[in-house]
Amino acid sequence: MNENTLPGSTPLAGRTALVTGGAHRLGRAVAEALAERGAGVVVHYHSSAVEAERAVAAIHRYGVHAAAIRADLADPAQVETLWSEAQMAAQGRIEFLVNCAAVFPVDDLAGLEPETLNQTLRLNTIAPLLLSRLLAAQQVSGSIVHILDARMDAPLRRHVSYGLSKQLLADLTRLMALEYAPRVRVNAVAPGLILPPPGMGAAERDRLARMNLLQRWGEPGDIARAVLYLVESPFVTGQVLYVDGGGALKGGGTLESGGLTGGRAAGRQR
């Protein structure tokens, strides 16, 4: 990869990315950003077949190949099948992996069911681990980016299983960077306020915006640009890039109003 590539060029041309949860919201923004830079994209989805096909059509407009593949990431067997089908769709290898898909259950410590924790970990943490191992096993140069959550450093009392899954994935980011170097780089993006959940009023949006240093919400493009930076930066690995308007510094990283950056906003498995 050329570090001095000019803006508007296609430095990822001839390479292919797999984006989980790539049919909508942040995952869709990431998929299109990679396509604009010249990469072919395999869009994973769970139940959002129509949205996945629309994403593929949008990616094709950039003149690159694209495919949509369904899989339930909570099932390790389907994770393996997804990888095999993605390789076939790419007619070879997958150089980039962006793990966006996630679930965001509401649960507290007192009512946490073991099966809920198990299901959340399987999808939010174990599936990214399995896909990352498969990419690393190709023995080719590549880049992995996990989508985390800017709130993960503080206990999420109403989303216990989700918070645990993202904390564990952050630890795995660093472990993978150590294990897969120098061939594969592994980084993560931790979004803050990006997409409000459906039905949130203007007053609530304004209140939450005041909880970060920049006093506003971010946009999906902010996350897509962060992912592109990590994918295209050959001397960066093992890093977590917070894209949260400084919310974590101010304490806005402890928000628990629901679904702002995680499973609902970052490309939940649909």
C-alpha positions in Angstrom: 0.0 0.0 0.0 1.4 3.4 -0.9 1.5 5.8 2.0 1.7 8.8 -0.4 -1.5 8.0 -2.3 -3.2 11.2 -3.4 -6.9 11.9 -2.4 -9.3 10.7 -5.1 -7.1 7.8 -6.2 -7.9 4.1 -5.6 -5.2 2.7 -3.4 -7.3 -0.3 -2.5 -7.9 -1.4 -6.1 -7.7 -5.1 -6.7 -8.3 -5.9 -3.1 -11.4 -7.2 -1.3 -13.0 -6.4 2.0 -15.6 -8.3 4.0 -17.8 -6.0 6.1 -20.1 -7.7 8.6 -23.4 -5.9 9.2 -22.6 -4.0 6.0 -26.2 -3.7 4.7 -27.2 -0.5 6.6 -26.2 2.3 8.9 -22.4 2.4 9.9 -21.7 -0.8 8.1 -23.1 0.5 4.9 -21.1 3.7 5.2 -17.9 1.7 5.7 -18.7 -0.6 2.8 -19.3 2.3 0.4 -16.1 4.1 1.6 -14.0 1.1 0.9 -15.6 0.7 -2.6 -14.9 4.4 -3.3 -11.2 3.7 -2.6 -11.3 0.9 -5.1 -11.9 -2.2 -3.0 -14.4 -4.9 -3.8 -16.7 -5.5 -1.0 -18.6 -8.6 0.4 -21.5 -7.4 2.4 -22.6 -9.7 5.2 -26.2 -9.5 6.5 -28.5 -11.7 8.6 -32.1 -10.8 7.8 -31.8 -7.5 5.8 -31.8 -9.1 2.4 -33.4 -6.1 0.6 -31.0 -3.6 2.3 -28.0 -5.8 1.4 -28.9 -5.9 -2.2 -29.3 -2.1 -2.2 -25.9 -1.8 -0.7 -24.4 -4.1 -3.4 -26.1 -1.9 -6.1 -24.5 1.2 -4.5 -21.1 -0.4 -4.3 -21.3 -1.4 -8.0 -21.6 2.2 -8.9 -18.0 2.6 -7.9 -17.0 0.1 -10.6 -15.9 -2.6 -8.2 -17.2 -6.1 -7.5 -19.7 -6.7 -4.7 -21.7 -9.5 -3.2 -24.2 -10.0 -0.4 -24.0 -13.1 1.8 -26.3 -14.1 4.6 -25.1 -15.7 7.8 -26.1 -15.9 11.5 -22.9 -14.9 13.2 -24.0 -16.4 16.5 -23.5 -19.8 14.8 -19.8 -20.7 14.4 -20.6 -23.1 11.6 -22.2 -20.2 9.6 -19.3 -18.0 10.3 -17.0 -20.6 8.6 -19.5 -20.8 5.7 -19.6 -17.0 5.4 -15.8 -16.9 5.1 -15.8 -19.6 2.4 -18.5 -18.0 0.4 -16.8 -14.6 0.7 -13.6 -16.0 -0.7 -15.5 -17.5 -3.6 -17.3 -14.2 -4.2 -13.9 -12.4 -4.2 -12.4 -15.0 -6.5 -9.5 -15.5 -4.2 -8.5 -13.9 -0.9 -10.0 -11.3 1.5 -7.4 -8.7 2.5 -9.6 -6.5 4.7 -12.1 -7.4 7.4 -14.3 -4.9 9.2 -16.4 -6.3 12.0 -19.4 -4.0 12.4 -22.3 -6.5 13.2 -23.4 -6.6 16.8 -26.4 -7.1 19.0 -27.3 -4.7 21.8 -29.6 -6.5 24.4 -31.0 -4.7 27.4 -29.9 -6.5 30.6 -28.6 -5.7 34.1 -26.5 -7.7 36.4 -29.4 -8.9 38.5 -31.4 -10.2 35.6 -28.6 -11.3 33.2 -29.4 -14.7 31.8 -26.5 -17.0 30.9 -27.9 -17.6 27.5 -28.2 -13.9 26.7 -24.5 -13.4 27.7 -23.6 -16.5 25.6 -25.5 -15.3 22.6 -24.1 -11.8 22.8 -20.5 -13.0 23.2 -20.9 -15.4 20.3 -22.0 -12.7 17.9 -20.1 -9.6 19.2 -16.8 -11.2 20.1 -16.4 -14.8 19.0 -17.5 -14.2 15.4 -15.0 -11.4 14.9 -12.3 -13.7 16.5 -13.1 -16.6 14.2 -13.2 -14.4 11.0 -9.9 -12.7 12.0 -8.2 -16.1 12.5 -9.4 -17.1 9.0 -8.0 -14.0 7.5 -4.7 -14.4 9.2 -4.5 -18.1 8.1 -4.4 -17.0 4.5 -0.7 -16.0 5.0 -1.2 -12.8 3.0 -0.9 -9.2 4.1 -4.1 -7.7 5.4 -5.9 -5.4 7.8 -8.6 -6.0 10.4 -10.7 -3.3 12.0 -13.2 -4.0 14.8 -16.0 -1.6 15.6 -16.1 -1.2 19.4 -18.0 1.5 21.5 -16.6 4.6 23.1 -18.6 3.7 26.3 -16.8 0.4 26.8 -14.4 1.7 29.4 -17.2 2.4 31.8 -19.6 -0.2 33.2 -22.9 -0.3 31.1 -25.3 -1.2 33.9 -28.3 -1.6 31.6 -26.4 -3.4 28.8 -24.1 -5.7 30.7 -23.6 -8.4 28.1 -23.0 -5.9 25.4 -20.5 -3.9 27.4 -18.6 -7.1 28.3 -18.5 -8.2 24.7 -17.0 -5.0 23.5 -14.4 -4.8 26.4 -13.3 -8.4 25.4 -13.1 -7.5 21.7 -10.9 -4.5 22.6 -8.5 -6.8 24.5 -8.6 -9.2 21.5 -7.6 -6.3 19.2 -4.3 -5.9 21.0 -3.7 -9.7 21.3 -4.4 -10.1 17.6 -2.1 -7.3 16.7 0.7 -9.1 18.6 -0.1 -12.5 17.2 -0.7 -11.6 13.6 2.2 -9.1 13.1 3.9 -8.3 10.8 1.6 -9.7 8.0 -1.8 -8.6 9.4 -2.5 -5.3 11.2 -5.3 -5.2 13.7 -7.0 -2.0 15.0 -10.4 -0.8 16.2 -12.7 2.2 16.0 -14.7 3.2 19.1 -17.7 5.4 18.0 -19.5 7.8 20.2 -22.7 9.7 19.3 -23.3 8.9 15.6 -26.8 7.8 14.8 -29.8 8.5 17.1 -32.2 5.6 17.6 -35.6 6.0 15.8 -38.0 8.2 17.7 -35.5 10.2 19.6 -36.7 13.8 19.9 -34.7 16.9 19.2 -34.5 17.9 22.8 -32.9 14.6 23.8 -30.5 14.7 20.9 -29.4 18.2 22.0 -29.0 17.1 25.6 -26.8 14.2 24.6 -24.7 16.3 22.2 -23.7 18.6 25.1 -22.1 15.6 26.8 -19.1 15.6 24.4 -16.4 18.2 23.9 -17.5 19.1 20.3 -21.1 19.7 21.4 -22.6 17.8 18.5 -23.4 14.4 17.0 -21.0 12.7 14.5 -22.0 11.2 11.2 -21.5 7.7 9.6 -18.9 9.3 7.4 -16.7 10.0 10.5 -16.6 6.3 11.2 -16.0 5.4 7.6 -13.0 7.8 7.4 -11.6 6.4 10.6 -11.8 2.9 9.2 -10.1 4.0 5.9 -7.3 5.6 7.9 -6.6 2.4 9.8 -6.9 0.2 6.6 -4.6 2.5 4.6 -2.0 3.3 7.3 0.8 0.6 7.0 2.6 1.6 10.2 -0.4 1.5 12.6 -1.5 -1.6 14.5 -2.9 -2.5 17.9 -4.7 0.8 18.3 -8.2 1.8 19.3 -9.3 5.1 17.6 -12.0 6.9 19.6 -14.4 8.8 17.3 -16.6 10.3 19.9 -16.2 14.1 19.9 -14.2 13.8 23.0 -17.1 12.3 24.9 -15.0 9.8 26.8 -12.8 12.6 28.1 -15.8 14.5 29.3 -17.6 11.5 30.7 -20.1 11.2 27.9 -18.8 7.7 27.3 -21.0 6.4 30.0 -24.3 7.1 28.2 -26.8 4.3 28.5 -29.8 5.8 26.7 -29.7 2.9 24.2 -28.4 1.8 20.9 -26.5 5.0 19.9 -23.2 3.4 18.7 -23.4 -0.3 19.3 -25.6 -3.0 17.8 -28.4 -0.7 16.7 -26.2 2.0 15.2 -23.1 0.2 14.1 -24.6 -2.4 11.8 -26.5 -4.9 13.9 -26.9 -8.3 12.5 -29.9 -7.8 10.3 
